Amino acid sequence: LAGMNIAASPELAAAVTNAGGLGVFGGVMYTPKIFRAKLQELKDHLVDKNAPFGVDLLLPQVGGSARKTNYDYTHGDLTALVDITIEMGAKLFVSAVGVPPPEVVEKLHKAGIPIMNMIGSPNHVEKALAA
């Protein structure tokens, strides 16, 4: 299940996991406090409290050579959101609209969390693979 943010609630992500899939919660535009609460809500709805779930964040490149229209959907809280993802026990991290920075990839991999990158164009494959 793709994050789909507003369309995919913590309950829906939990239902997918409970049905044998891998529910992924879209954590776009949440403060760290609300993000943690939403992940706890997801976990509260899991039948098996150790069942896997994932987190999806929008991570477009901002600053530097990025398009000026790119937006930081994490509001500068990416490190905190990643730390919460790890602390709450996510088993998959999904990055949409961009590739996670190297330090995020390293931190997630050290925690044993694989990263999936959703890409919108074949032109983005090389950058995603390099991450």
OpenMM code with the backbone's topology and positions (N, CA, C; nanometers):
from openmm import Vec3, app, unit

residues = "LEU ALA GLY MET ASN ILE ALA ALA SER PRO GLU LEU ALA ALA ALA VAL THR ASN ALA GLY GLY LEU GLY VAL PHE GLY GLY VAL MET TYR THR PRO LYS ILE PHE ARG ALA LYS LEU GLN GLU LEU LYS ASP HIS LEU VAL ASP LYS ASN ALA PRO PHE GLY VAL ASP LEU LEU LEU PRO GLN VAL GLY GLY SER ALA ARG LYS THR ASN TYR ASP TYR THR HIS GLY ASP LEU THR ALA LEU VAL ASP ILE THR ILE GLU MET GLY ALA LYS LEU PHE VAL SER ALA VAL GLY VAL PRO PRO PRO GLU VAL VAL GLU LYS LEU HIS LYS ALA GLY ILE PRO ILE MET ASN MET ILE GLY SER PRO ASN HIS VAL GLU LYS ALA LEU ALA ALA".split()
positions = [
    Vec3(0.0856, -0.1186, 0.0000),
    Vec3(0.0000, 0.0000, 0.0000),
    Vec3(0.0884, 0.1224, 0.0000),
    Vec3(0.0716, 0.2071, -0.0977),
    Vec3(0.1453, 0.3331, -0.1015),
    Vec3(0.0933, 0.4245, 0.0082),
    Vec3(0.1784, 0.5136, 0.0524),
    Vec3(0.1419, 0.6029, 0.1618),
    Vec3(0.0150, 0.6809, 0.1384),
    Vec3(0.0010, 0.7417, 0.0258),
    Vec3(-0.1171, 0.8189, -0.0142),
    Vec3(-0.1677, 0.9126, 0.0947),
    Vec3(-0.0851, 0.9473, 0.1863),
    Vec3(-0.1095, 1.0404, 0.2953),
    Vec3(-0.2538, 1.0481, 0.3434),
    Vec3(-0.3309, 1.1437, 0.2988),
    Vec3(-0.4653, 1.1656, 0.3529),
    Vec3(-0.5579, 1.0470, 0.3246),
    Vec3(-0.5411, 0.9824, 0.2100),
    Vec3(-0.6286, 0.8704, 0.1749),
    Vec3(-0.5954, 0.7441, 0.2540),
    Vec3(-0.4733, 0.7329, 0.3028),
    Vec3(-0.4313, 0.6114, 0.3730),
    Vec3(-0.4040, 0.6440, 0.5193),
    Vec3(-0.5004, 0.6182, 0.6014),
    Vec3(-0.4913, 0.6468, 0.7444),
    Vec3(-0.4072, 0.5402, 0.8149),
    Vec3(-0.3714, 0.5643, 0.9404),
    Vec3(-0.3041, 0.4590, 1.0169),
    Vec3(-0.3872, 0.3303, 1.0229),
    Vec3(-0.5189, 0.3456, 1.0320),
    Vec3(-0.6064, 0.2284, 1.0367),
    Vec3(-0.5986, 0.1478, 0.9075),
    Vec3(-0.5938, 0.2162, 0.7931),
    Vec3(-0.5852, 0.1460, 0.6651),
    Vec3(-0.4514, 0.0742, 0.6523),
    Vec3(-0.3431, 0.1409, 0.6890),
    Vec3(-0.2118, 0.0761, 0.6830),
    Vec3(-0.2095, -0.0472, 0.7737),
    Vec3(-0.2666, -0.0361, 0.8928),
    Vec3(-0.2730, -0.1507, 0.9843),
    Vec3(-0.3584, -0.2626, 0.9252),
    Vec3(-0.4693, -0.2274, 0.8618),
    Vec3(-0.5571, -0.3283, 0.8015),
    Vec3(-0.4842, -0.4051, 0.6914),
    Vec3(-0.4042, -0.3357, 0.6128),
    Vec3(-0.3267, -0.4024, 0.5072),
    Vec3(-0.2286, -0.5014, 0.5697),
    Vec3(-0.1574, -0.4571, 0.6726),
    Vec3(-0.0643, -0.5476, 0.7410),
    Vec3(-0.1399, -0.6642, 0.8043),
    Vec3(-0.2522, -0.6361, 0.8689),
    Vec3(-0.3310, -0.7425, 0.9320),
    Vec3(-0.3810, -0.8444, 0.8308),
    Vec3(-0.3996, -0.8017, 0.7061),
    Vec3(-0.4478, -0.8914, 0.6008),
    Vec3(-0.3333, -0.9667, 0.5325),
    Vec3(-0.2098, -0.9427, 0.5768),
    Vec3(-0.0965, -1.0154, 0.5205),
    Vec3(-0.0099, -0.9342, 0.4271),
    Vec3(-0.0466, -0.8100, 0.4017),
    Vec3(0.0353, -0.7229, 0.3180),
    Vec3(0.1342, -0.6451, 0.4025),
    Vec3(0.1903, -0.5428, 0.3430),
    Vec3(0.2801, -0.4535, 0.4164),
    Vec3(0.2199, -0.3141, 0.4097),
    Vec3(0.1500, -0.2766, 0.5140),
    Vec3(0.0877, -0.1451, 0.5189),
    Vec3(0.1929, -0.0369, 0.5319),
    Vec3(0.1769, 0.0683, 0.4542),
    Vec3(0.2707, 0.1810, 0.4571),
    Vec3(0.1927, 0.3072, 0.4888),
    Vec3(0.2385, 0.3782, 0.5900),
    Vec3(0.1728, 0.5015, 0.6322),
    Vec3(0.2432, 0.6219, 0.5721),
    Vec3(0.1664, 0.7097, 0.5093),
    Vec3(0.2197, 0.8330, 0.4521),
    Vec3(0.2327, 0.9404, 0.5582),
    Vec3(0.3559, 0.9783, 0.5888),
    Vec3(0.3797, 1.0738, 0.6965),
    Vec3(0.4052, 1.2152, 0.6495),
    Vec3(0.3402, 1.2564, 0.5441),
    Vec3(0.3655, 1.3877, 0.4848),
    Vec3(0.2989, 1.4990, 0.5646),
    Vec3(0.3749, 1.6039, 0.5906),
    Vec3(0.3272, 1.7284, 0.6513),
    Vec3(0.2968, 1.7170, 0.8005),
    Vec3(0.3401, 1.6099, 0.8646),
    Vec3(0.3174, 1.5963, 1.0081),
    Vec3(0.4372, 1.6484, 1.0865),
    Vec3(0.4098, 1.7102, 1.2007),
    Vec3(0.5171, 1.7445, 1.2931),
    Vec3(0.5680, 1.6140, 1.3542),
    Vec3(0.6878, 1.6139, 1.4099),
    Vec3(0.7355, 1.4913, 1.4739),
    Vec3(0.6388, 1.4386, 1.5805),
    Vec3(0.5806, 1.5251, 1.6590),
    Vec3(0.4880, 1.4822, 1.7650),
    Vec3(0.3654, 1.4117, 1.7058),
    Vec3(0.3069, 1.4701, 1.6029),
    Vec3(0.1887, 1.4098, 1.5402),
    Vec3(0.2273, 1.2829, 1.4650),
    Vec3(0.3431, 1.2843, 1.3989),
    Vec3(0.3916, 1.1666, 1.3273),
    Vec3(0.4043, 1.0477, 1.4229),
    Vec3(0.4647, 1.0705, 1.5381),
    Vec3(0.4797, 0.9642, 1.6381),
    Vec3(0.3417, 0.9127, 1.6822),
    Vec3(0.2490, 1.0049, 1.7063),
    Vec3(0.1138, 0.9660, 1.7490),
    Vec3(0.0440, 0.8834, 1.6411),
    Vec3(0.0610, 0.9216, 1.5140),
    Vec3(-0.0014, 0.8467, 1.4039),
    Vec3(0.0580, 0.7063, 1.3935),
    Vec3(0.1899, 0.6944, 1.4101),
    Vec3(0.2509, 0.5616, 1.4056),
    Vec3(0.2064, 0.4766, 1.5241),
    Vec3(0.1885, 0.5384, 1.6392),
    Vec3(0.1373, 0.4639, 1.7544),
    Vec3(-0.0055, 0.4167, 1.7274),
    Vec3(-0.0842, 0.5023, 1.6638),
    Vec3(-0.2213, 0.4650, 1.6262),
    Vec3(-0.2190, 0.3443, 1.5328),
    Vec3(-0.1290, 0.3454, 1.4346),
    Vec3(-0.1146, 0.2321, 1.3435),
    Vec3(-0.0814, 0.1061, 1.4241),
    Vec3(0.0173, 0.1154, 1.5113),
    Vec3(0.0590, -0.0005, 1.5896),
    Vec3(-0.0532, -0.0509, 1.6805),
    Vec3(-0.1323, 0.0402, 1.7334),
    Vec3(-0.2442, 0.0012, 1.8198),
    Vec3(-0.3483, -0.0810, 1.7447),
    Vec3(-0.3571, -0.0621, 1.6125),
    Vec3(-0.4545, -0.1354, 1.5314),
    Vec3(-0.3993, -0.2673, 1.4764),
    Vec3(-0.2728, -0.2965, 1.5016),
    Vec3(-0.2159, -0.4224, 1.4543),
    Vec3(-0.2601, -0.5370, 1.5444),
    Vec3(-0.3054, -0.6456, 1.4835),
    Vec3(-0.3423, -0.7646, 1.5595),
    Vec3(-0.2160, -0.8250, 1.6208),
    Vec3(-0.1131, -0.8421, 1.5386),
    Vec3(0.0177, -0.8890, 1.5851),
    Vec3(0.1029, -0.7645, 1.6076),
    Vec3(0.1312, -0.7336, 1.7309),
    Vec3(0.2021, -0.6094, 1.7642),
    Vec3(0.3438, -0.6051, 1.7082),
    Vec3(0.3941, -0.7193, 1.6589),
    Vec3(0.5263, -0.7236, 1.5968),
    Vec3(0.5188, -0.7285, 1.4446),
    Vec3(0.3994, -0.7146, 1.3892),
    Vec3(0.3820, -0.7217, 1.2441),
    Vec3(0.4502, -0.6020, 1.1769),
    Vec3(0.4985, -0.6214, 1.0550),
    Vec3(0.5709, -0.5137, 0.9869),
    Vec3(0.4788, -0.4068, 0.9287),
    Vec3(0.5327, -0.2869, 0.9229),
    Vec3(0.4675, -0.1752, 0.8546),
    Vec3(0.5776, -0.0847, 0.8011),
    Vec3(0.5400, 0.0035, 0.7104),
    Vec3(0.6368, 0.0964, 0.6536),
    Vec3(0.5919, 0.2402, 0.6684),
    Vec3(0.6843, 0.3293, 0.6365),
    Vec3(0.6614, 0.4737, 0.6426),
    Vec3(0.7008, 0.5328, 0.5083),
    Vec3(0.6214, 0.6271, 0.4606),
    Vec3(0.6469, 0.6951, 0.3330),
    Vec3(0.6577, 0.8451, 0.3584),
    Vec3(0.7687, 0.9042, 0.3157),
    Vec3(0.7861, 1.0492, 0.3246),
    Vec3(0.8208, 1.1051, 0.1876),
    Vec3(0.7757, 1.2258, 0.1611),
    Vec3(0.8117, 1.2964, 0.0383),
    Vec3(0.9421, 1.3705, 0.0633),
    Vec3(1.0443, 1.3400, -0.0178),
    Vec3(1.1761, 1.3986, 0.0046),
    Vec3(1.2348, 1.4602, -0.1220),
    Vec3(1.1711, 1.5627, -0.1767),
    Vec3(1.2312, 1.6254, -0.2938),
    Vec3(1.3604, 1.6968, -0.2551),
    Vec3(1.4512, 1.7048, -0.3507),
    Vec3(1.5738, 1.7809, -0.3274),
    Vec3(1.5364, 1.9277, -0.3106),
    Vec3(1.5918, 1.9908, -0.2102),
    Vec3(1.5702, 2.1342, -0.1891),
    Vec3(1.7058, 2.2016, -0.1755),
    Vec3(1.7105, 2.3287, -0.2176),
    Vec3(1.8360, 2.4028, -0.2126),
    Vec3(1.9304, 2.3584, -0.3224),
    Vec3(2.0470, 2.4173, -0.3266),
    Vec3(2.1485, 2.3803, -0.4249),
    Vec3(2.0964, 2.3872, -0.5666),
    Vec3(2.1116, 2.2755, -0.6396),
    Vec3(2.0717, 2.2716, -0.7804),
    Vec3(1.9257, 2.2314, -0.8003),
    Vec3(1.8502, 2.2211, -0.6922),
    Vec3(1.7092, 2.1807, -0.7022),
    Vec3(1.6252, 2.2905, -0.7661),
    Vec3(1.5129, 2.2489, -0.8203),
    Vec3(1.4176, 2.3475, -0.8721),
    Vec3(1.3739, 2.4393, -0.7592),
    Vec3(1.3545, 2.5628, -0.7895),
    Vec3(1.3122, 2.6592, -0.6874),
    Vec3(1.1708, 2.6296, -0.6371),
    Vec3(1.0929, 2.5547, -0.7149),
    Vec3(0.9563, 2.5211, -0.6745),
    Vec3(0.9511, 2.3995, -0.5813),
    Vec3(1.0636, 2.3290, -0.5633),
    Vec3(1.0638, 2.2141, -0.4722),
    Vec3(1.0370, 2.2615, -0.3302),
    Vec3(0.9701, 2.1780, -0.2554),
    Vec3(0.9226, 2.2142, -0.1218),
    Vec3(0.9704, 2.1117, -0.0195),
    Vec3(1.0130, 2.1568, 0.0958),
    Vec3(1.0547, 2.0670, 0.2033),
    Vec3(0.9315, 2.0259, 0.2840),
    Vec3(0.8770, 1.9104, 0.2499),
    Vec3(0.7561, 1.8614, 0.3162),
    Vec3(0.7810, 1.8219, 0.4617),
    Vec3(0.9080, 1.8071, 0.5004),
    Vec3(0.9393, 1.7711, 0.6389),
    Vec3(0.9571, 1.8954, 0.7261),
    Vec3(0.9535, 2.0118, 0.6674),
    Vec3(0.9709, 2.1388, 0.7401),
    Vec3(1.0992, 2.1391, 0.8230),
    Vec3(1.2044, 2.0781, 0.7689),
    Vec3(1.3319, 2.0750, 0.8392),
    Vec3(1.3410, 1.9688, 0.9473),
    Vec3(1.2400, 1.8834, 0.9580),
    Vec3(1.2352, 1.7819, 1.0640),
    Vec3(1.2716, 1.6417, 1.0158),
    Vec3(1.3409, 1.6309, 0.9022),
    Vec3(1.3696, 1.4985, 0.8471),
    Vec3(1.4434, 1.4095, 0.9474),
    Vec3(1.5449, 1.4618, 1.0135),
    Vec3(1.6207, 1.3806, 1.1092),
    Vec3(1.5293, 1.3272, 1.2187),
    Vec3(1.4453, 1.4123, 1.2737),
    Vec3(1.3527, 1.3691, 1.3794),
    Vec3(1.2543, 1.2653, 1.3263),
    Vec3(1.2022, 1.2855, 1.2056),
    Vec3(1.1057, 1.1909, 1.1486),
    Vec3(1.1701, 1.0547, 1.1233),
    Vec3(1.2945, 1.0558, 1.0778),
    Vec3(1.3659, 0.9296, 1.0560),
    Vec3(1.3928, 0.8607, 1.1896),
    Vec3(1.4334, 0.9370, 1.2898),
    Vec3(1.4562, 0.8790, 1.4226),
    Vec3(1.3284, 0.8155, 1.4771),
    Vec3(1.2165, 0.8814, 1.4591),
    Vec3(1.0875, 0.8277, 1.5046),
    Vec3(1.0519, 0.7016, 1.4261),
    Vec3(1.0769, 0.7029, 1.2963),
    Vec3(1.0524, 0.5851, 1.2126),
    Vec3(1.1270, 0.4646, 1.2686),
    Vec3(1.2527, 0.4861, 1.3051),
    Vec3(1.3350, 0.3783, 1.3605),
    Vec3(1.2826, 0.3370, 1.4981),
    Vec3(1.2601, 0.4343, 1.5848),
    Vec3(1.2143, 0.4062, 1.7216),
    Vec3(1.0815, 0.3312, 1.7248),
    Vec3(0.9929, 0.3636, 1.6309),
    Vec3(0.8599, 0.3025, 1.6303),
    Vec3(0.8582, 0.1655, 1.5631),
    Vec3(0.9717, 0.1232, 1.5078),
    Vec3(0.9831, -0.0128, 1.4572),
    Vec3(0.9403, -0.0356, 1.3142),
    Vec3(0.9406, 0.0682, 1.2310),
    Vec3(0.9064, 0.0481, 1.0896),
    Vec3(1.0048, -0.0501, 1.0269),
    Vec3(0.9562, -0.1288, 0.9330),
    Vec3(1.0394, -0.2286, 0.8656),
    Vec3(1.0715, -0.1902, 0.7218),
    Vec3(1.0164, -0.0769, 0.6752),
    Vec3(1.0426, -0.0282, 0.5401),
    Vec3(1.0306, 0.1228, 0.5410),
    Vec3(1.1209, 0.1887, 0.4706),
    Vec3(1.1139, 0.3336, 0.4523),
    Vec3(1.0963, 0.3589, 0.3037),
    Vec3(0.9922, 0.4327, 0.2693),
    Vec3(0.9639, 0.4649, 0.1297),
    Vec3(0.9881, 0.6136, 0.1093),
    Vec3(1.0650, 0.6448, 0.0069),
    Vec3(1.0924, 0.7835, -0.0274),
    Vec3(1.0254, 0.8138, -0.1604),
    Vec3(0.9417, 0.9145, -0.1594),
    Vec3(0.8750, 0.9558, -0.2826),
    Vec3(0.9226, 1.0952, -0.3207),
    Vec3(0.9189, 1.1265, -0.4451),
    Vec3(0.9494, 1.2585, -0.5013),
    Vec3(1.0969, 1.2955, -0.4846),
    Vec3(1.1799, 1.2025, -0.4490),
    Vec3(1.3223, 1.2315, -0.4352),
    Vec3(1.3941, 1.1193, -0.3628),
    Vec3(1.5245, 1.1319, -0.3587),
    Vec3(1.6111, 1.0321, -0.2971),
    Vec3(1.6523, 1.0816, -0.1591),
    Vec3(1.6495, 0.9957, -0.0581),
    Vec3(1.6924, 1.0399, 0.0745),
    Vec3(1.8401, 1.0797, 0.0736),
    Vec3(1.8763, 1.1767, 0.1562),
    Vec3(2.0170, 1.2149, 0.1662),
    Vec3(2.1012, 1.0974, 0.2173),
    Vec3(2.2298, 1.0946, 0.1835),
    Vec3(2.3161, 0.9823, 0.2236),
    Vec3(2.3144, 0.9523, 0.3734),
    Vec3(2.3092, 1.0555, 0.4570),
    Vec3(2.3099, 1.0303, 0.6018),
    Vec3(2.1820, 0.9605, 0.6477),
    Vec3(2.0709, 0.9857, 0.5784),
    Vec3(1.9446, 0.9180, 0.6103),
    Vec3(1.9521, 0.7719, 0.5664),
    Vec3(2.0050, 0.7486, 0.4469),
    Vec3(2.0222, 0.6115, 0.3979),
    Vec3(2.1088, 0.5324, 0.4956),
    Vec3(2.2204, 0.5917, 0.5371),
    Vec3(2.3115, 0.5239, 0.6293),
    Vec3(2.2432, 0.4925, 0.7626),
    Vec3(2.1712, 0.5893, 0.8167),
    Vec3(2.1044, 0.5702, 0.9461),
    Vec3(1.9987, 0.4597, 0.9374),
    Vec3(1.9187, 0.4608, 0.8313),
    Vec3(1.8149, 0.3590, 0.8150),
    Vec3(1.8760, 0.2210, 0.7946),
    Vec3(1.9792, 0.2135, 0.7116),
    Vec3(2.0437, 0.0843, 0.6882),
    Vec3(2.1092, 0.0307, 0.8157),
    Vec3(2.1697, 0.1181, 0.8963),
    Vec3(2.2278, 0.0742, 1.0244),
    Vec3(2.1208, 0.0164, 1.1161),
    Vec3(1.9981, 0.0672, 1.1030),
    Vec3(1.8858, 0.0180, 1.1837),
    Vec3(1.8204, -0.1052, 1.1206),
    Vec3(1.8734, -0.1500, 1.0056),
    Vec3(1.8193, -0.2684, 0.9396),
    Vec3(1.6932, -0.2425, 0.8592),
    Vec3(1.6706, -0.1164, 0.8239),
    Vec3(1.5493, -0.0794, 0.7505),
    Vec3(1.5834, -0.0565, 0.6037),
    Vec3(1.5264, -0.1374, 0.5138),
    Vec3(1.5489, -0.1141, 0.3713),
    Vec3(1.4735, 0.0099, 0.3239),
    Vec3(1.5218, 0.0648, 0.2131),
    Vec3(1.4622, 0.1858, 0.1564),
    Vec3(1.4085, 0.1540, 0.0179),
    Vec3(1.2858, 0.1946, -0.0054),
    Vec3(1.2247, 0.1841, -0.1372),
    Vec3(1.2097, 0.3259, -0.1901),
    Vec3(1.2442, 0.3468, -0.3146),
    Vec3(1.2334, 0.4800, -0.3732),
    Vec3(1.1320, 0.4760, -0.4867),
    Vec3(1.0263, 0.5552, -0.4741),
    Vec3(0.9289, 0.5671, -0.5826),
    Vec3(0.9802, 0.6739, -0.6782),
    Vec3(0.9845, 0.6402, -0.8049),
    Vec3(1.0342, 0.7351, -0.9036),
    Vec3(0.9251, 0.7661, -1.0046),
    Vec3(0.9307, 0.8856, -1.0586),
    Vec3(0.8283, 0.9294, -1.1523),
    Vec3(0.8714, 0.9279, -1.2971),
    Vec3(0.9974, 0.8952, -1.3212),
    Vec3(1.0493, 0.8990, -1.4570),
    Vec3(1.1675, 0.8037, -1.4684),
    Vec3(1.1844, 0.7397, -1.5839),
    Vec3(1.3030, 0.6551, -1.6033),
    Vec3(1.4337, 0.7326, -1.5820),
    Vec3(1.4291, 0.8635, -1.6015),
    Vec3(1.5482, 0.9462, -1.5816),
    Vec3(1.5952, 0.9454, -1.4365),
    Vec3(1.5081, 0.9106, -1.3437),
    Vec3(1.5413, 0.9150, -1.2018),
    Vec3(1.6002, 0.7838, -1.1494),
    Vec3(1.5994, 0.6800, -1.2315),
    Vec3(1.6450, 0.5482, -1.1870),
    Vec3(1.7902, 0.5521, -1.1405),
    Vec3(1.8770, 0.6122, -1.2185),
    Vec3(2.0198, 0.6139, -1.1857),
    Vec3(2.0452, 0.6791, -1.0499),
    Vec3(1.9797, 0.7901, -1.0247),
    Vec3(1.9981, 0.8603, -0.8974),
    Vec3(1.9460, 0.7750, -0.7812),
    Vec3(1.8337, 0.7087, -0.8009),
    Vec3(1.7779, 0.6236, -0.6955),
    Vec3(1.8704, 0.5058, -0.6667),
    Vec3(1.9248, 0.4453, -0.7706),
    Vec3(2.0149, 0.3320, -0.7514),
    Vec3(2.1446, 0.3740, -0.6834),
    Vec3(2.1903, 0.4943, -0.7121),
    Vec3(2.3144, 0.5441, -0.6522),
    Vec3(2.2993, 0.5691, -0.5028),
    Vec3(2.1772, 0.5957, -0.4591),
    Vec3(2.1540, 0.6246, -0.3172),
    Vec3(2.1680, 0.4978, -0.2370),
] * unit.nanometer
topology = app.Topology()
chain = topology.addChain("A")
for resn in residues:
    res = topology.addResidue(resn, chain)
    for name in ("N", "CA", "C"):
        topology.addAtom(name, app.Element.getBySymbol(name[0]), res)
